[in-house]
Amino acid sequence: MTDLDGSLLNDNKELPPDFWEFEKTLRELGIVFCIASGRPHHNLTRLFQPIKKHTYFLSDNGSYVSYNEEALLIKMLDPQIVATLVKASRGLADVYPVLCGMGKAYMEDHNEALLEQALQYYQSYQMVDDLTRVSEPVLKVSLCDLQNAETNSYPHFKKFENEYKVAVAGERWLDFTACDANKGTAVRLLQQRLGIGFNETMVFGDYMNDLEMMQTAKYSFAMKNAHPGILNAASFITELDNNNNGVLQTIVKILENPLFFNKNPVEKNRFRQ
């Protein structure tokens, strides 16, 4: 189970050059490879088009879990909360709200710097006059903070953490989902579905929207480039960062050294779907 930005992807938002062959090898070994990201579902299925029919996607920070276009979990935000977040964000300098629906995103500002950030993730989107009037269900509200999400916008919303999930998802992004919607909840759903336990799960992440996911796996890896909060929460730290193929190289090292799991090579097939 791996996060994308800052984890599997390099800083140019590129997959490792050998990713497709690597994923095929994992599948042949019976290892279930899953994507857990703050990105929306439409972006993930586009990026992973060649493998989308046999890949589990945990999108929108775990608010939407799917497999082969079948929805396994959907957690929507209450419309009143969405309106409250939008209105509260409007008074903050350099902060722009984005509503993440099932099939597309909604924005109300044409700010060039906002679009430069948002269109990396939201290829399907609609501009509207007023986000508080969007009637479509919303999985996640993301604030694009052109200053710094952790220091600029997060302090204004920290007091609401008991009402909904608030997560700093990157240098420029502050995310809001339902209280029980996070990557950890989504991973546990898949563990139950696949019959895979805590001791048979490996996760990779780099930012605070990966925090709950770190608690679902015995082999939880913070990327070398991770936020301090994730470095503290994970059981292990990758030797290489996201720009040096840290996720895949860690998996290779472990597969080549089965004693890491205190198992023999024959038992590797316990990681099958």
C-alpha positions as a printed Julia matrix, in Angstrom:
273×3 Matrix{Float64}:
   0.0     0.0     0.0
   1.63    3.23   -1.06
   0.93    6.92   -1.14
   1.75    8.71   -4.4
   3.02   12.29   -4.1
   6.24   12.35   -2.13
   6.28    8.55   -1.97
   5.91    6.48   -5.15
   6.14    9.56   -7.41
   9.2    11.77   -7.65
   8.99   15.53   -7.27
   8.17   15.83  -10.99
   5.07   13.66  -10.38
   6.58   10.78  -12.37
   6.32    7.05  -11.74
   9.56    5.06  -11.47
  10.65    4.05  -15.0
  10.43    0.34  -14.17
   7.11    0.58  -12.35
   4.94   -1.36  -14.82
   7.25   -4.35  -14.97
   7.67   -4.23  -11.21
   3.92   -4.24  -10.61
   3.58   -7.25  -12.91
   6.24   -9.1   -10.92
   4.48   -8.36   -7.63
   1.21   -9.63   -9.07
   2.88  -12.85  -10.2
   4.2   -13.29   -6.66
   0.66  -12.95   -5.35
   1.31   -9.57   -3.7
  -1.58   -7.11   -3.7
  -0.35   -3.65   -4.72
  -2.69   -0.8    -3.71
  -2.67    2.97   -4.2
  -3.69    5.2    -1.28
  -3.74    8.88   -2.17
  -5.34   12.21   -1.5
  -5.84   12.45   -5.24
  -9.33   11.94   -6.69
 -10.47    8.66   -8.2
 -10.55    9.96  -11.78
  -6.9    11.01  -11.53
  -5.77    7.63  -10.15
  -7.55    5.56  -12.8
  -6.09    7.83  -15.47
  -2.54    7.55  -14.13
  -2.81    3.78  -13.66
  -4.89    3.04  -16.75
  -2.97   -0.15  -17.71
  -3.64   -1.79  -14.33
  -6.86   -0.13  -13.2
  -8.98   -3.29  -13.52
  -6.96   -5.21  -10.94
  -5.8    -2.42   -8.61
  -7.41   -1.22   -5.4
  -7.65    2.57   -5.29
  -8.03    4.43   -1.99
  -8.69    7.93   -3.26
  -9.52   11.24   -1.56
  -7.62   10.2     1.58
  -9.63    7.01    1.93
 -13.06    8.58    1.4
 -13.58    6.51   -1.75
 -12.3     2.94   -2.11
 -12.82    1.07   -5.36
 -11.81   -2.02   -7.27
 -12.47   -2.51  -11.0
 -14.9     0.45  -10.92
 -16.86   -1.07   -8.04
 -17.24    1.24   -5.03
 -16.3    -0.58   -1.83
 -16.46    2.42    0.49
 -17.86    5.95    0.15
 -17.69    8.56    2.91
 -19.3    11.9     2.1
 -18.99   15.19    3.95
 -22.12   16.76    5.36
 -23.21   19.64    3.04
 -23.37   22.06    5.97
 -19.76   21.28    6.85
 -18.75   21.85    3.23
 -20.41   25.27    3.23
 -18.81   26.17    6.57
 -15.34   25.25    5.33
 -15.75   27.19    2.1
 -16.94   30.32    3.88
 -14.2    30.12    6.51
 -11.49   29.74    3.88
 -12.53   32.81    1.95
 -11.17   35.1     4.63
  -7.67   33.62    4.53
  -4.9    35.1     2.43
  -3.74   32.98   -0.53
  -6.13   30.12    0.31
  -8.53   28.67   -2.26
 -11.11   25.9    -1.65
 -11.59   22.95   -4.0
 -14.55   20.58   -3.63
 -13.84   16.98   -4.57
 -16.88   15.1    -5.86
 -17.27   11.56   -7.13
 -16.32   12.34  -10.71
 -14.92   15.85  -10.77
 -13.72   18.79   -8.71
 -15.29   22.22   -8.31
 -13.52   25.56   -8.01
 -14.76   29.14   -7.91
 -11.57   31.09   -8.55
  -9.52   31.4   -11.74
  -6.33   32.37   -9.92
  -3.45   31.25  -12.12
  -1.31   29.95   -9.24
  -4.28   27.94   -7.92
  -4.86   26.34  -11.31
  -1.17   25.52  -11.66
  -1.38   23.53   -8.42
  -4.86   22.04   -8.79
  -4.7    20.88  -12.39
  -1.88   18.5   -11.5
  -4.53   16.43   -9.73
  -7.94   17.46  -11.05
  -8.14   16.85  -14.78
 -11.92   16.72  -14.51
 -13.25   19.92  -12.97
 -15.91   22.6   -13.22
 -15.75   26.29  -12.46
 -18.75   27.63  -10.53
 -19.76   31.04   -9.22
 -20.31   29.88   -5.64
 -19.02   26.64   -4.12
 -21.61   26.79   -1.34
 -24.28   26.19   -4.0
 -22.78   22.99   -5.4
 -25.45   20.33   -4.93
 -23.36   17.29   -5.83
 -22.09   15.07   -2.96
 -18.6    16.01   -1.76
 -16.0    13.49   -0.62
 -13.35   15.96    0.4
 -12.7    19.66    0.69
  -9.14   20.66   -0.14
  -7.7    24.07    0.54
  -4.94   25.09   -1.82
  -2.69   27.25    0.32
  -0.22   29.19   -1.8
   1.79   30.12    1.29
   2.08   27.0     3.45
  -0.8    24.78    4.54
   0.72   23.8     7.88
   1.6    27.29    9.04
  -0.96   29.49    7.24
  -4.35   27.73    7.0
  -4.11   24.74    9.37
  -4.01   26.83   12.6
  -7.42   28.33   11.67
  -9.05   24.88   11.38
  -7.26   22.87   14.04
 -10.07   23.6    16.53
 -12.52   21.67   14.33
 -10.63   18.37   14.41
 -13.32   16.73   16.53
 -15.98   17.55   13.93
 -14.22   16.3    10.8
 -10.85   14.95    9.76
  -8.3    17.7     9.16
  -5.0    16.7     7.55
  -2.06   18.6     6.16
  -1.67   16.67    2.92
   1.29   18.53    1.47
   3.09   21.84    1.53
   0.24   23.48   -0.39
  -2.77   21.38    0.65
  -5.02   21.12    3.7
  -7.67   18.38    3.4
 -11.0    17.84    5.14
 -12.95   14.58    5.11
 -15.61   12.94    7.27
 -14.44   12.07   10.8
 -14.21    8.36   10.0
 -12.71    8.82    6.52
  -8.95    8.35    6.34
  -6.43    6.04    4.73
  -6.21    3.89    7.85
  -9.92    3.08    7.84
  -9.69    2.25    4.13
  -6.69   -0.05    4.6
  -8.49   -1.96    7.35
 -11.44   -2.47    5.02
  -9.14   -4.05    2.43
  -7.38   -6.17    5.05
 -10.73   -7.6     6.04
 -11.81   -8.1     2.44
  -8.57   -9.81    1.43
  -7.99  -11.78    4.62
  -4.67  -10.01    5.19
  -3.59   -9.06    8.69
  -1.51   -6.36   10.34
   1.62   -8.54   10.16
   1.18   -9.07    6.42
   0.75   -5.44    5.43
   3.34   -2.92    4.25
   2.58    0.77    3.8
   4.54    3.79    2.57
   3.75    7.45    3.18
   5.24   10.89    3.58
   2.69   13.41    4.88
   0.14   13.78    7.65
  -2.77   12.43    5.61
  -0.86    9.11    5.83
  -0.82    9.1     9.64
  -3.65    6.62   10.29
  -2.3     4.33    7.57
   0.96    4.0     9.49
  -1.0     2.33   12.3
  -2.44   -0.43   10.1
   0.76   -2.3     9.22
   3.62   -3.93   11.06
   5.82   -2.81    8.18
   4.97    0.88    8.06
   7.57    2.91    6.19
   8.01    6.66    6.31
   9.78    7.96    3.25
  13.21    9.38    3.95
  11.78   12.73    2.83
   8.69   12.44    5.07
   7.12   14.97    7.4
   8.49   14.65   10.97
   5.11   13.44   12.2
   5.23   10.48    9.81
   8.88    9.76   10.6
   7.85    9.43   14.23
   4.74    7.34   13.55
   6.25    4.76   11.18
   8.09    1.64   12.26
  10.74    2.04    9.55
  12.25    4.74    7.35
  13.26    4.12    3.74
  16.95    4.42    2.95
  16.12    6.31   -0.27
  13.74    9.21   -0.83
  10.96    9.54   -3.41
  13.35   10.98   -6.0
  15.51    7.86   -5.8
  12.81    5.2    -6.13
  12.56    4.67   -2.38
   9.32    2.65   -2.42
  10.27    0.09   -5.06
  13.85   -0.27   -3.85
  12.61   -0.97   -0.33
  10.23   -3.66   -1.57
  12.99   -5.27   -3.64
  15.35   -5.32   -0.66
  12.74   -6.99    1.52
  11.78   -9.58   -1.08
  15.45  -10.44   -1.48
  15.82  -10.78    2.29
  12.79  -12.76    3.53
  14.34  -12.95    7.02
  13.18   -9.36    7.37
   9.73  -10.87    7.9
  11.07  -13.73   10.02
   9.7   -16.03    7.3
  11.28  -18.39    4.81
  10.98  -17.76    1.03
   8.24  -20.34    0.6
   5.95  -18.36    2.87
   6.03  -15.26    0.68
   2.84  -16.44   -0.99
   0.96  -15.55    2.2
   0.89  -12.02    0.77
  -1.39  -13.09   -2.05
  -4.85  -11.66   -2.68
